[in-house]
């Protein structure tokens, strides 16, 4: 049975992130999770991939069918010093650094996500950065 386009997109994005974690610009990540789950001690920084919603209904024109799918990628970091949480100094990465690195990984040659044969070549970002700083 052929994979649905949503599964192809999910797999392509996960593979791209895993490759960057193994040998690219995301080597500092400890984990990439599919879905929220307990993060083990020492498991940060991490990414959490979540399906944002069901795919929108296909939009059909006389030339093509457009189907969109949204995946939320949550970037999670941990810092002792709250001033480092947004933009940190090396070797730590702040949340803005992590978001920027993820964007760069996914924007690098989007046609090579392995989906060009399916007509999927566009990655769009909604930049929503929430920061939660807890003091104990």
C-alpha positions, 0 to 999 in steps of 0.5 A: 500500500502506498504511503499517504502524502502526509506520511511522506512529508513527516518521514522526509522532515524527520530524516532531514532532522536526524541527518543534521543531528548525526553529522550536520548543524544539529549535532548538539541536540540530544533528542528528536522526539515524535510526539510529546513524552517525558524528557530524560535527565540530560535530554536537552536540547531537544526537538519535538515533532507534533502533527498540528492538525489534520490535513486541510481539504485539497484545493483543486484548480484546473492545473493542480491539486494542493494539499497542505499538512502542518507539523509543529516542531517544538524546540526545547532548551534548558539554561541555568542562566535565564539571560542565555535562554533566548540567545546564548553564548557558545557552547550552549544554544539559545532558543533563537539559535535552535529555531534558526538552525532547524529552519536552515536545515529544512530550507536547504534545498527543499526539493531534496526532501525526497518529495519532488516526485510527489510535487512537494517542494515548499517548506513554510515557517510560522515563527512563533517563539514562546519562552517560559522561564521558571524560577525555583 
